[in-house]
Amino acid sequence: MPNTFVALVGEDELCMAVLKKLINQFNPTLCIHYEFVTRGYGNIKNNISRYVQASNNISHIILTDLDQYPCPLSLIHDWNIPNTKRENFIFRIAVKEVEAWLLADRVGFANFLKVNPQVIPPYPEEIVDPKQHLLKIASRSRVSGLARDLLPTKNSTAIIGPLYNERLTKFVSDTWNAVTAAENSNSLLRAIKHIQEINTI
C-alpha cells in the first residue's frame, strides 16, 4: 500500500517530537510531508482556517496545549475549530500541557531523572501547571547535569533551562512509552486513537 502523506503542526519542538513518536509507534504507514513548529499557540489559533483548508490537499495533525482554558471544548469554541469529523484534519489538545503526557509514563520518566516514581503524580492531567511540576521533580534528579539543563539558570527570566527541549525530545524519541502513558492520560489516549484511524490511501 502507498503511504499517506501528513503535515504536522505543533507549538514547540517537544510537541513535534511527541507527534512523530506517536506516528512511528501507532501508524508508521504515515509519511511526514512537512512539519511546522509555531513557537506558541498564537500561530495555530490565528491560522486555523488555513490549516483546515490545507487539509483538503494533505492530512494535517495539529497538537496544542490546553493551558488556561477550563476544558478542551472551550478552546475548540474559542478557536472556531470545525465540529464536523474530518479524517484529514486531526486537532488534538494535550491536557493541560504536553509535559503531562511525558509525566504519564511514570516509570519511564522516573528512570530518566533517576528519581522515585512515587514523586510523579498518578493523574498528570489534574496538575495545574505540568511544566512547572516537571521542573520541580527534575530538581531532584540524580543524573549529572540534567537538572542544570532542564531548569532555568539563577536570576534568569527564562522559564526553562538552556537544553530543556533537547533533553526532553531525546527522552521522547528514545525512551518514552506512549502505551503506558496513555493509561494515565485520556487526552493522549484519544490522540493515539485518532492517529490510528487515519486511513492509508
N, C-alpha and C positions, 0 to 999 in steps of 0.2 A: 504494500500500500504506500502511496506517496504521502509525504509529510504535510501537516497543516502548519502554515506559517502564522506566527503570532507576533504582536508588538507588546512590549512590557513597559508599563509606566509606574514609577514608584517615587515616593517622597525623597528617599535618600539611598545611599549605597547599601544600607542594611536591608531595606525593603526589597531592593533589586536582588540581593543575594538570596533572600528568602523565596522570592518568586521563582528564581532559577532552580533552587533546590527542590521546590515543590513540583516543578515541571519535570525535572530529571527523575524524580522519585515516583511520581504518580501518573505522568502522561508523557513519556520520553519520545513519543512519535511527534510531538510538537517541535517545530523548528523556529527558533527565535530570529525574527527578521531584523528587528531593531529594538533597542532598549533606551528609555529616556528617564534620567534621574532629574526630578523637577526642583530639587533643593527646597522642599517645603510643600505644603498643601495648596498654596495660593495658585500656582500654575495649573494644577489639576482642576481646582474649582472654577477658575476663570475660563478654562478651555474645554470643559466637559462636553459641550455640544460638538466641538470639533472632533473629540475622540469618538463620540458616538457616530458621527458622520463617517469618520475614517474607518470605523469597524465594518462598514459595508464592503470595504475592499480587503481588509485584513483583520483577523480577530485581534481584539485588544483585551489584555488583562491589566487591571489597574488596582493598585494597593495603596491605601492611605490609612492614617491613624484616626481613631475616634476622637482622641484628645479631650477637649472640654465639652463636647456635645453629650447630652444626657443619655442618648441611645442612638443606635445606627439609623433608625427611621427619621430622627430629627435631622441628622446630617444629610440623608438622602433627600429629604424635603427641601432643606435649605439650599442644596446644590442643584436642585431640579434634575435629579437623576431619573431617567425614564423608568417607569414602573412596570413596563412590559418585559417579559422574559426574552432575552436575546442571547442565543448561543454564542454569538460572535463578539459580545460585549460583556466582559466579566468584571464587575466592580465590587471589590471586597474591602471590608473595613476591619482593621485589627483593633480589638477591644483590649485595653484602651490605647495601647501603642504596640508596635511590632515587638518591642522588648518583652512584652508579656508572653508572646509566643515562644521566645527563647527560654524564658523562665519556666514555661510549662513543661519543658524537658528537665525536670528537677535533678535527676541523677546525672544526666549529661552535663548540665551547666555547673553542677556542684563539682564534678570531676574536672571540668575546665578551669574552675577557680581554685580547686583544691580546698573546698570548704565542706562543712557538714551539710548534707541535703536538707536537714531539718530547718535550716535557716531560710530556705526558699519556700515561700508560701504555696500551699497546695492549689489555691484558686487564684492565679495571677490576674485574671480578668477583673477581679474585685479590687485590685490595687489602684489607688487614685492616680499615682504617678509612677508607672512601671520603670521608666528610665532612671529616676532618682532612686528608686528602690534597688534597681540593679547595681547602681553605683555604690550604694550603701553596703550591699553584700560584697561587691568587688573590693571594697576597702579592707576586707578580712582575708583576701586571697593570700595563699602561701606560695604562689608562683612568683618567682623572682621577676620584678619589673612589670608585672601585669597590672597591678593597681596603679602604678605610675602612668602606664599607657592609657588606662581607661578613665581615670579621674582627672578633672581639671587641675592645673597647677595652682599652687597657693597664690592668692591675690589676683588670679586671672578672672576676666569677665566671661570666659567660655564656660559652658555648662557641661562639656565633656572633655575628655583628655585628648592629647595630640594623636593617638593611634586608636581611638575608640572604634571607628568604623573598620579599620584594617583588622584589628584583633577580633571583633565580633563577626565580621563577614567570613573570616577564616574559620571561626568556630562553626558557623552555619554550614559552610561548604564541606568541612572535614568531619564534623562530629555530631552536630545537632540531629536528634531523632524526631522527625516530624510526626511519626506514628504515635510515639509515646506522648509527645507534646499535645497532640490533638485530643488525647484522653482527658486533658485538663483545660482545654480551651475550645469552647463551642464555636467561636468565630474562625479559628483555624480549621476546625473540622469542616465547617461549611465551605471555606475556601478550597480545601482539598477536593471536596465533592464536586464543586463547580469546575475545577480544573480537569478532573477525571472525565467530566461529561462533554468536554469539547471534542467534537467529532473529527475524525480523520476523513478528509475529503478524498 
